[in-house]
């Protein structure tokens, strides 16, 4: 198998979450070539802030034949893409349409006019990245509650358990009622998470690897957030089925190629598991300045429309990129 990469930069329009600073983000697209014309693409977009090793180190690992969670997933998704491309199929042939949540990373955007527009477009859930300014976030939630939308909160485990508890206690009952789930409320700790379940459903995302899966009698959360960019999807789904949990697939706030891969997985899981799957969180490329890839993407309400081409799409753009082959040592 031949592996090549093509580096890119994404420029956020505003800080993306409680751990990011809003500076430009580096990633690389990967191309794998196997046998007779079998070519597949995927994204490799490390979040050092969330514990991934940096892009140069990821590329070094690739070269040395070592793997990381991101490399493993990226290559597995590139294989999937190659199979689809070879059969002239798109990810849209493999699954059912999935609705996405509306992600708000900048509270300044949270105005009543925007909320009624979101609702009008057909979105059912809004996701807020919280944990940076709890006073303002609490005010924002009071604005949000007037709209008939479910709310997802994501603390990215940046706040202490007692602070999250005090925050949730301070929220009016009607706000708590609208919360679909709270993602990574604090660093994973079984008792703390279990007691937070009395306020709302809890979802595990970036704390997934902190969960002692083998020892758990029953998980202190209700939803697994599946990120195909760094998580073995079959294993995560097996855990959902074992514990009767729901799942939501999200992008890794990465390149449009990564976004379309996450969407492809979400659509396939929706077809296989139906109502176990909650709305996805794949519509994230609008958080960055437009690039030639995102220009080829469009939304119809909460649905991401098909990108022209096979596999995850973008055939011509991917074909025209400069690729650097990795010389395996
Ligand atoms: Mg998250």
Boltz pocket constraint, residues with backbone or C-beta under 6 A from the ligand:
constraints:
  - pocket:
      binder: B
      contacts: [[A, 154], [A, 156], [A, 183], [A, 184], [A, 205], [A, 206], [A, 225]]
      max_distance: 6.0
